[in-house]
Amino acid sequence: MTRRLPPPSTPTQLLRLRLTRSALSRSAVSTTSPLATCPSSRTASTKARAAAITPSPRIQSLLLPSSTATTPTATTTTAFFSRNKLSTTTTVNKRDQTTTTTLAPSTPVVLRASVTGLGLLFVLGLGLGYGLTDFLGQKSTEQQELGYTTIEKNTQDILDDESSTTNMSGEIAPGRPGNLTPEQEEKLKQLWKLIFQVCGVSSPSESSTPAPEAAAAAATTTSSDAASIKGDDKKKKSKLSMFSRKHKKDSDDTTTTTSDSASTASGATTPASPAIVLNASTTSADDDKYNQLSKFHETLASQSPAAIRETIWSMVKHDHPDALVLRFLRARKWDVEKALVMLISTMNWRDNEMKVDTDIMRNGEGGAVEAEKMEAKTSEEVAKKKLAIDFLTQTRMGKSYVHGVDKQGRPICYVRVRLHRQGEQSEESLERYTVYLIETCRMLLQGGVDTATIVFDMTGFSMANMDYTPVKFMVKCFEANYPECLGAVLVHKAPWIFQGIWRVIRGWLDPVVANKVHFTNNISEMSEFISPEKIPKDLDGQEDWEYKYVEPIPGENDKMKETETHDKLQAARAELVKEYEEATLQWVQTGGNSEELKKKRDEIAEKLRVDYWNLDPYVRARSFYDRVGVLLPGGKLDPYLEGKKDAGVSGITEGVAKVGVSETQADDVD
């Protein structure tokens, strides 16, 4: 028999009914609240006790929402309250139907039926406190994710990073030459095949059989494919004018690409684009952050296959050709066509926008000194002189420099942020300086190491040192034009004001690059990445070393004037390139895994590496690192000048010792 309760006559009874109604309403809409998780200080016996309330039908009509109002012959509603849970069961008998409503343990009502108004306020306050604590805790966690993650996690991340070709045990990292899965090797073959199509490289049997009809059909297909994306690029036409190329003279092409007969069967002015038709997924601009697809098509339309081929091989330098190509495959997650788009757009950027090999590296520091001393008369000469002064100012003060290696054997580039002032140097000079430093660091990537570490020294940082423009350019370089070259980034002693800046910069970064950024605040944390005895003393390390710039020596680049020797070396290298291309064509066309062809390609790649260092003095101006003895003839390295110390020369070569050392210090610059 159902026990009826009298109508509420006291505030306590009224509170009970309101709480019961609230519980049933919340059950109907299935809502939750952090209050449900408030811990209880009651004993187990207290938690087990509950009060049973069976209201009369009149009271039930007040408790239940209108959507659940019923007219049954018998209705029973029972509510059980405790500190940790509230289970409400509503049973409705409609002849042969039964409806049951149960509140989950996380229901936000955690009061007993006999709670008073004061107790209610206490529990609500307690729940609010826990909610605020949880909210603030989430904010704290977010801040840690944005920059101040614990050093233990950073250390584990960098130790697990497979950014170097070889790890500490000497094993080759995955995705590098010598450690490819069958699927990755097949992707590499496919990319080489596309590269050869772009460059007009074909086997002798293929090149001897013209196929004008096939070429015309391919041209028609490609033109329609290009037209499909032209509509998206109309707004960007003004930006694409920079990719128009003035073709080099025929004599220059003959000098630099002696064996182009194997790669330009159809002539130097025939674009390679008719042979390339991209899939719809590749032509999508959804993930084209740097507009590389448009640059890819512009390159194929404006440059000859021979010009593209020459730029690709000039970028290889002392690297294994497969290692360079694999960088783009890994950066594009083994998507062959996207890797091709990225590779060709990078070649265009190097040759047309930045003129990396024909200007920045060829003229170098010595060329900047000559431009600094010249008497400028025309506006062009004035601009050139200003550019040289800005470049040398940054080099002499040591705003950035490469010194030593980290625990993974990667060269370290130190950036002293406090030495930068926005507006002191032009944007163009900052970009040239950045590219020059990256390319110079590439010369130090040897011995199975294919990435570098950057240390941003934030000591003395203020908002006057913050300049987003060069940061954006640096991000673009590593993401779009130097893929898979960045091993780790250490932001050392970042002040609290950098938190907001980091939020902005992190939004620009690809997640893969962002995960390589680690924050260190003292020598102990930095020692997780670099041995303490190899950290310079200005960073509280144990190494007694400081940056002192050495001025260019007169005549150090005289070999670059020996055109006859240069031409002979270029011709010999062109023959090696031709051999490698022919061996690669055979390897690509071979169905199975031919170990003999792999061995042959590796042997030719080693010859190319040795040959480059014979050519290097004739195509690259000497740098600070050549003069002090870090980069030795033949490509040998001495990062800490151990050989010079043993010979009794403190960190400089005999030739430099005769000239003297510039005593310009970083702290001397305001």
C-alpha positions in Angstrom: 0.0 0.0 0.0 1.4 3.4 -0.9 2.0 5.7 2.0 0.8 9.3 1.3 2.7 12.3 2.6 1.0 15.4 3.8 1.4 18.6 1.8 4.7 20.5 2.6 4.1 22.7 5.6 7.7 23.6 6.6 10.7 25.0 4.7 12.5 21.7 5.1 9.8 19.7 3.5 9.4 22.2 0.7 13.2 22.0 0.0 12.9 18.2 -0.1 10.2 18.3 -2.7 12.0 20.9 -4.8 15.2 18.8 -4.8 13.3 15.7 -5.8 11.6 17.6 -8.7 15.0 19.0 -9.8 16.4 15.5 -9.8 13.7 14.0 -11.9 13.8 16.9 -14.3 17.6 16.5 -14.8 17.1 12.8 -15.3 14.7 13.5 -18.1 17.2 15.6 -20.0 20.2 13.6 -19.0 22.4 16.4 -17.9 25.7 16.2 -15.9 27.7 18.6 -13.8 31.2 18.6 -12.1 29.3 18.7 -8.7 28.6 15.0 -9.1 32.3 14.2 -8.6 32.7 16.1 -5.4 34.4 13.8 -2.8 32.5 12.8 0.2 33.8 13.0 3.8 31.1 10.8 5.1 31.8 7.3 6.4 30.7 4.3 4.5 27.8 3.7 6.8 26.5 7.2 6.3 26.8 6.8 2.5 24.7 3.7 2.6 21.8 5.4 4.4 19.0 6.8 2.2 15.6 8.3 2.6 12.6 6.9 0.7 9.9 9.3 -0.4 6.7 8.3 -2.0 4.7 11.4 -2.7 1.0 11.5 -3.3 -0.4 11.8 -6.8 -1.0 15.5 -6.2 2.6 16.0 -5.3 3.8 13.8 -8.1 2.1 16.1 -10.6 4.2 18.9 -9.2 7.4 16.8 -9.3 7.1 15.3 -12.8 7.5 17.4 -16.0 4.5 17.8 -18.2 6.1 15.6 -20.8 6.0 12.7 -18.4 2.6 13.4 -16.9 0.5 10.2 -16.8 -3.0 9.1 -15.8 -2.3 5.6 -14.7 -4.3 3.7 -12.1 -1.2 3.2 -10.0 2.1 5.2 -10.1 5.1 4.8 -7.8 8.1 7.2 -7.7 11.0 6.4 -5.4 14.1 8.6 -5.0 17.2 7.6 -3.1 19.7 10.3 -2.2 23.2 9.9 -0.9 26.4 12.0 -0.9 27.9 10.2 -3.9 25.0 9.0 -5.9 21.3 9.6 -6.6 19.3 6.8 -8.2 15.7 7.7 -9.1 13.4 5.0 -10.4 10.0 6.0 -11.8 7.7 3.1 -12.6 4.5 3.8 -14.5 1.9 1.0 -15.0 -0.1 1.5 -18.1 -1.9 -1.7 -18.2 0.9 -3.9 -19.6 3.6 -1.2 -20.0 6.3 -0.2 -17.5 8.5 2.9 -17.7 11.6 3.1 -15.6 13.8 6.3 -15.2 17.2 6.0 -13.5 19.7 8.8 -12.8 23.3 8.0 -13.5 25.9 8.1 -10.7 27.2 11.4 -12.2 23.9 13.2 -11.6 24.7 16.6 -10.2 22.5 16.3 -7.1 24.6 15.0 -4.2 22.4 15.9 -1.3 20.6 13.8 1.2 16.8 14.3 1.6 17.3 15.8 5.1 19.8 18.4 4.0 19.2 21.9 5.3 19.5 25.2 3.4 22.9 25.9 5.1 24.2 22.4 4.0 23.0 23.1 0.5 25.0 26.3 0.3 28.1 24.5 1.7 28.0 21.7 -0.9 27.3 24.1 -3.7 30.3 26.2 -2.6 32.5 23.1 -2.4 31.4 22.0 -5.9 32.1 25.5 -7.3 35.6 25.3 -5.7 36.3 22.0 -7.4 35.0 23.3 -10.7 37.2 26.4 -10.5 40.2 24.2 -9.6 39.6 22.0 -12.5 39.2 25.0 -14.8 42.4 26.6 -13.6 44.1 23.2 -13.9 43.2 22.9 -17.5 44.6 26.4 -18.1 47.8 25.5 -16.5 48.0 22.3 -18.6 47.4 24.4 -21.7 50.2 26.7 -20.9 52.6 23.8 -20.4 51.5 22.5 -23.8 52.2 25.9 -25.3 55.8 26.0 -24.2 56.8 25.1 -20.7 56.6 21.3 -20.9 58.7 19.4 -18.4 62.2 18.6 -19.5 61.7 14.9 -18.9 59.1 14.8 -21.7 61.2 17.0 -24.0 64.2 14.7 -23.5 62.2 11.6 -24.3 60.8 13.2 -27.4 64.2 14.1 -28.8 65.7 10.7 -28.0 62.8 9.1 -29.8 63.1 11.4 -32.8 64.4 9.7 -35.9 65.5 12.9 -37.6 69.1 11.8 -38.0 70.3 9.3 -40.5 72.0 7.3 -37.9 71.3 7.0 -34.2 73.8 6.7 -31.4 74.2 2.9 -32.0 75.2 3.5 -35.6 71.9 2.1 -37.1 70.4 3.8 -40.1 67.2 5.6 -39.3 64.1 4.5 -41.3 63.3 6.1 -44.6 66.9 6.8 -45.4 69.2 5.2 -48.1 70.0 1.7 -46.9 67.0 1.3 -44.7 63.9 1.4 -46.8 60.9 -0.9 -46.7 59.8 -2.5 -50.1 56.9 0.0 -50.2 59.2 3.0 -49.5 61.7 1.8 -52.2 58.8 1.5 -54.7 57.8 5.1 -53.8 61.4 6.2 -54.4 61.4 4.6 -57.8 58.1 6.3 -58.8 59.5 9.7 -57.7 62.7 9.2 -59.7 60.6 8.3 -62.7 58.6 11.5 -62.5 61.8 13.5 -62.0 63.3 12.1 -65.1 60.1 12.9 -67.0 60.3 16.5 -65.8 64.0 16.8 -66.7 63.6 15.0 -70.1 65.9 12.2 -69.0 65.3 8.9 -70.8 67.2 5.7 -71.7 69.0 5.7 -75.1 66.4 3.3 -76.6 63.6 5.6 -75.6 65.3 8.8 -76.7 66.1 7.4 -80.1 62.4 6.7 -80.9 60.4 9.9 -81.2 56.8 9.9 -80.3 55.2 13.1 -81.5 51.7 11.8 -81.4 52.1 10.6 -77.8 53.7 13.9 -76.8 50.8 15.8 -78.4 48.3 13.7 -76.6 50.1 14.2 -73.3 50.3 17.9 -74.0 46.5 18.1 -74.6 45.9 16.2 -71.3 48.2 18.4 -69.3 46.8 21.6 -70.7 43.3 20.6 -69.7 44.6 19.7 -66.2 46.4 23.0 -65.9 43.3 24.8 -67.0 41.3 23.1 -64.2 43.4 24.9 -61.6 43.9 28.1 -63.4 40.7 29.5 -62.1 42.0 29.2 -58.6 45.2 31.0 -59.5 43.8 34.1 -61.2 43.9 36.1 -58.1 47.6 35.2 -57.6 48.8 36.0 -61.1 50.7 39.1 -60.0 52.7 37.0 -57.6 53.6 34.4 -60.2 55.4 36.9 -62.4 58.6 36.4 -60.4 58.9 32.9 -61.9 59.5 34.1 -65.4 63.0 33.0 -66.3 65.6 34.5 -68.6 67.1 31.5 -70.1 70.9 31.2 -69.9 72.9 31.5 -73.0 73.6 28.3 -75.0 77.2 28.5 -74.1 76.4 28.5 -70.4 74.2 25.5 -70.8 76.9 23.7 -72.7 79.4 24.5 -69.9 77.3 23.4 -67.0 75.5 20.5 -68.5 78.0 18.9 -70.9 76.0 15.6 -71.2 72.6 17.1 -71.7 72.2 15.0 -74.9 70.8 12.2 -72.7 68.4 14.5 -71.0 67.2 17.0 -73.6 66.4 14.9 -76.7 63.6 17.3 -77.7 65.6 20.5 -77.2 66.2 22.9 -74.4 63.1 25.0 -75.0 60.6 22.2 -74.8 58.9 22.2 -71.4 58.6 18.9 -69.5 55.0 19.5 -68.3 53.3 17.6 -71.1 54.5 14.3 -69.5 53.1 15.1 -66.1 49.4 14.7 -65.2 48.6 15.0 -61.5 45.8 13.3 -59.7 42.9 15.3 -58.3 44.1 14.8 -54.7 47.4 16.4 -55.6 45.9 19.4 -57.4 43.7 20.2 -54.3 44.8 23.4 -52.6 43.5 22.4 -49.2 47.0 21.6 -47.8 49.0 23.8 -50.2 50.2 26.1 -47.5 52.8 27.9 -49.6 51.1 27.8 -53.0 53.6 25.3 -54.3 51.2 23.8 -56.9 51.0 27.0 -58.8 54.8 27.4 -58.6 55.2 23.8 -59.9 53.1 24.5 -63.0 54.8 27.9 -63.6 58.2 26.2 -63.4 57.2 23.6 -66.0 55.8 26.3 -68.2 58.7 28.7 -68.0 61.8 26.6 -67.6 63.4 24.0 -69.9 64.0 20.5 -68.7 67.7 21.1 -68.9 67.4 24.1 -66.5 65.4 22.2 -64.0 67.8 19.3 -64.2 70.8 21.6 -63.6 69.2 23.1 -60.6 68.3 19.8 -59.0 71.9 18.5 -59.4 73.4 21.7 -58.1 71.3 21.2 -54.9 72.6 17.7 -54.4 76.1 18.8 -53.8 77.9 16.3 -51.5 74.7 14.5 -50.5 73.5 11.1 -51.7 71.0 11.8 -54.5 68.5 9.4 -52.9 68.9 11.1 -49.6 67.8 14.4 -51.1 64.8 12.9 -52.9 63.8 11.0 -49.8 63.6 14.2 -47.8 60.7 15.4 -49.9 59.0 12.0 -49.8 59.1 11.9 -46.0 58.0 15.5 -45.8 54.9 14.7 -47.9 54.2 11.4 -46.1 55.3 9.3 -49.1 52.8 10.9 -51.4 54.9 10.7 -54.7 53.1 13.4 -56.6 53.0 15.9 -53.7 56.7 15.2 -53.2 57.4 16.0 -56.8 55.4 19.3 -56.6 57.4 20.3 -53.5 60.7 19.3 -55.1 60.2 21.3 -58.3 58.8 24.3 -56.6 61.9 24.3 -54.3 64.2 24.2 -57.3 62.4 27.2 -58.7 62.7 29.0 -55.4 66.5 28.3 -55.2 67.2 29.3 -58.8 64.8 32.2 -59.4 63.8 33.8 -56.1 66.9 33.4 -53.9 69.6 32.5 -56.5 71.2 30.3 -53.9 74.0 28.8 -55.9 74.5 31.6 -58.5 74.6 34.5 -56.0 74.4 33.9 -52.3 76.9 31.0 -52.0 79.0 32.0 -55.0 79.7 35.5 -53.7 79.6 34.8 -50.0 81.3 36.9 -47.4 84.2 37.9 -49.7 81.8 39.3 -52.3 80.0 41.2 -49.6 83.3 42.8 -48.5 84.0 43.9 -52.0 80.5 45.4 -52.4 80.9 47.1 -49.0 84.1 48.9 -50.2 83.0 49.9 -53.6 82.1 53.5 -54.5 78.4 53.4 -55.3 77.3 55.7 -58.0 74.0 54.4 -59.4 70.9 53.4 -57.4 71.6 49.8 -58.1 75.1 50.0 -56.7 73.8 51.9 -53.6 71.2 49.1 -53.0 73.9 46.4 -53.5 76.2 48.1 -51.1 73.5 48.5 -48.4 72.7 44.8 -48.8 76.3 43.9 -48.3 76.7 46.1 -45.2 73.6 44.6 -43.6 74.8 41.1 -44.4 78.3 41.7 -42.9 76.9 43.5 -39.9 75.0 40.4 -38.9 77.9 38.1 -39.7 80.4 40.1 -37.7 78.3 40.5 -34.6 77.6 36.8 -34.6 73.8 37.1 -34.5 73.8 33.5 -35.6 76.6 31.0 -35.9 77.3 27.3 -36.1 79.4 25.7 -33.5 79.8 22.1 -32.3 77.4 19.2 -32.3 74.7 17.9 -30.0 74.5 14.4 -28.4 73.0 13.1 -31.7 76.0 14.4 -33.7 74.0 17.2 -35.3 75.6 20.5 -35.9 74.3 23.3 -33.7 73.2 26.7 -34.9 73.0 29.3 -32.1 70.8 32.3 -32.6 71.3 35.2 -30.1 68.0 36.9 -30.3 69.0 39.9 -28.2 71.3 41.1 -31.0 68.4 41.6 -33.4 66.5 44.9 -33.7 63.6 45.3 -36.0 64.4 47.6 -38.8 68.2 47.7 -38.4 68.7 45.5 -41.5 66.5 45.2 -44.6 64.1 42.3 -45.0 66.1 41.1 -48.1 69.4 41.1 -46.2 67.7 39.1 -43.4 66.5 36.5 -45.8 69.9 36.2 -47.6 71.6 35.9 -44.3 69.2 33.1 -43.2 69.7 31.2 -46.4 73.4 31.6 -46.3 73.6 30.2 -42.8 71.3 27.2 -43.7 73.4 26.4 -46.8 76.6 26.7 -44.8 75.2 24.4 -42.2 74.4 21.9 -44.9 78.1 21.7 -45.7 78.5 20.4 -42.1 75.9 17.6 -42.5 78.2 14.6 -43.0 79.0 11.2 -41.5 75.4 9.9 -41.6 73.8 13.0 -40.0 71.2 14.8 -42.1 69.6 17.3 -39.7 70.7 20.2 -37.5 69.8 21.6 -34.1 68.9 25.3 -33.6 69.4 26.9 -30.2 67.5 30.2 -29.7 69.3 32.0 -26.9 66.6 34.2 -25.3 68.9 35.7 -22.7 68.1 39.4 -22.3 65.1 39.1 -24.7 62.7 42.0 -24.8 59.9 43.1 -27.1 62.4 45.3 -29.0 64.0 42.1 -30.2 60.8 40.6 -31.6 60.4 40.6 -35.3 57.8 38.3 -36.9 58.9 38.8 -40.5 62.2 36.9 -40.3 60.6 34.2 -38.1 58.0 33.6 -40.8 60.6 33.4 -43.4 62.6 30.9 -41.4 59.5 28.8 -40.8 58.8 28.7 -44.5 62.4 27.7 -45.3 62.3 24.6 -43.1 58.8 23.6 -44.1 58.8 24.3 -47.8 62.4 24.5 -49.1 64.6 22.6 -46.7 62.3 19.7 -45.7 63.5 17.2 -43.0 66.6 19.3 -42.2 65.5 20.3 -38.8 66.3 17.9 -36.0 65.5 19.9 -32.8 64.9 23.5 -31.7 65.8 24.6 -28.2 64.4 27.8 -26.9 66.7 28.7 -24.0 65.7 31.0 -21.1 62.5 32.3 -22.6 61.0 35.0 -20.4 57.4 35.1 -19.5 56.5 37.6 -22.1 57.4 35.1 -24.8 54.4 32.9 -23.9 52.0 35.0 -26.0 54.5 35.3 -28.8 54.9 31.5 -28.8 51.2 31.1 -29.1 51.3 33.0 -32.4 54.4 31.3 -33.8 53.1 27.9 -32.9 50.0 28.5 -35.0 52.2 29.0 -38.1 54.1 25.7 -37.6 53.4 22.4 -39.1 52.6 19.9 -36.2 55.7 17.9 -37.1 57.9 21.0 -36.8 56.1 22.2 -33.6 56.8 18.9 -31.9 60.6 19.4 -32.4 60.5 22.6 -30.3 61.7 22.2 -26.7 62.1 24.8 -23.9 65.1 24.8 -21.6 65.7 27.2 -18.7 69.1 26.2 -17.3 72.2 24.3 -18.0 70.9 21.2 -16.5 67.9 21.1 -18.9 70.1 22.0 -21.9 72.5 19.2 -20.9 69.8 16.7 -21.9 70.5 17.6 -25.5 74.1 18.9 -25.5 77.0 17.7 -23.4 77.8 20.4 -20.7 81.5 20.5 -21.7 80.3 21.3 -25.3 78.1 24.2 -24.3 79.8 27.7 -24.6 80.4 29.6 -21.4 78.1 32.5 -22.4 75.3 29.9 -22.0 76.7 28.9 -18.6 78.4 25.9 -20.2 81.9 24.5 -19.6 83.4 25.2 -23.0 85.8 28.1 -23.0 84.9 29.4 -26.4 83.3 32.5 -27.8 82.5 33.7 -31.3 85.1 35.9 -33.0 84.6 36.7 -36.6 87.5 36.3 -39.0 87.5 38.6 -42.0 87.9 37.2 -45.5 91.4 36.8 -46.7 92.4 38.5 -50.0 92.7 35.9 -52.7 90.9 33.2 -50.8 88.4 32.8 -53.7 90.9 33.0 -56.6 90.1 29.5 -57.7 86.7 30.7 -58.7 88.4 32.7 -61.4 90.0 29.7 -63.0 87.3 29.0 -65.6 89.3 26.4 -67.5 89.7 24.2 -64.5 86.1 24.9 -63.5 84.9 23.7 -66.9 86.9 20.5 -66.8 85.6 19.6 -63.3 82.0 20.4 -64.4 82.4 18.2 -67.4 83.7 15.3 -65.3 80.8 15.7 -62.9 78.3 15.8 -65.7 79.6 12.4 -66.8 79.1 11.0 -63.2 75.6 12.5 -63.2 74.8 10.8 -66.5 76.1 7.4 -65.1 73.9 7.8 -62.0 70.9 8.6 -64.1 71.4 5.7 -66.4 71.9 3.3 -63.4 68.8 4.7 -61.8 66.7 4.3 -65.0 67.7 0.6 -65.1 66.9 0.3 -61.4 63.5 1.9 -61.9 62.6 -0.3 -64.9 63.7 -3.5 -63.0 60.7 -5.3 -61.6 62.5 -7.0 -58.7 65.1 -5.8 -56.2 68.4 -5.9 -58.0 71.1 -5.8 -55.4 73.7 -5.4 -58.1 72.0 -2.2 -59.4 71.7 -0.8 -55.9 75.3 -1.4 -55.2 76.2 0.3 -58.5 74.1 3.4 -57.7 75.7 3.7 -54.2 79.2 3.4 -55.7 78.4 6.2 -58.2 76.8 8.3 -55.4 80.0 8.0 -53.4 82.0 9.2 -56.5 79.7 12.1 -56.8 80.3 13.0 -53.1 84.1 12.9 -53.5 83.9 14.8 -56.8 81.8 17.6 -55.3 84.6 18.5 -52.8 87.0 18.8 -55.8 84.6 21.2 -57.4 83.6 23.1 -54.3 86.4 25.7 -54.2 85.4 26.7 -57.8 81.7 27.2 -57.1 81.4 28.3 -53.5 83.1 31.3 -51.8 85.1 30.5 -48.7 83.2 31.1 -45.4 84.2 31.8 -41.8 84.1 28.1 -41.1 86.6 27.4 -44.0 88.9 30.1 -42.6 89.0 28.9 -39.0 89.4 25.2 -39.9 86.0 23.8 -39.0 85.4 22.8 -42.7 88.6 21.4 -44.1 89.5 20.6 -47.8 87.9 17.5 -49.1 84.9 18.0 -46.8 86.5 16.9 -43.6 85.2 18.3 -40.4 86.8 19.5 -37.2 83.9 21.0 -35.2 85.9 21.8 -32.1 89.2 22.6 -33.9 90.9 19.7 -32.1 93.5 19.4 -34.9 94.5 23.1 -34.6 94.8 22.8 -30.8 97.1 19.9 -31.2 99.2 21.8 -33.7 99.5 24.8 -31.4 97.3 27.1 -33.4 94.4 28.4 -31.2 91.4 27.9 -33.4 92.6 29.6 -36.7 94.6 28.4 -39.7 98.0 29.7 -40.5 96.7 31.8 -43.3 94.2 33.5 -41.0 96.8 34.0 -38.3 98.8 36.2 -40.7 95.8 38.5 -41.3 94.6 38.7 -37.8 91.2 38.2 -36.1 88.4 40.7 -35.8 87.7 41.5 -32.1 84.1 42.6 -32.7 82.1 41.1 -29.9 78.3 40.6 -29.6 78.1 42.8 -26.5 79.8 45.7 -28.3 76.7 46.1 -30.5 73.9 48.1 -29.0 
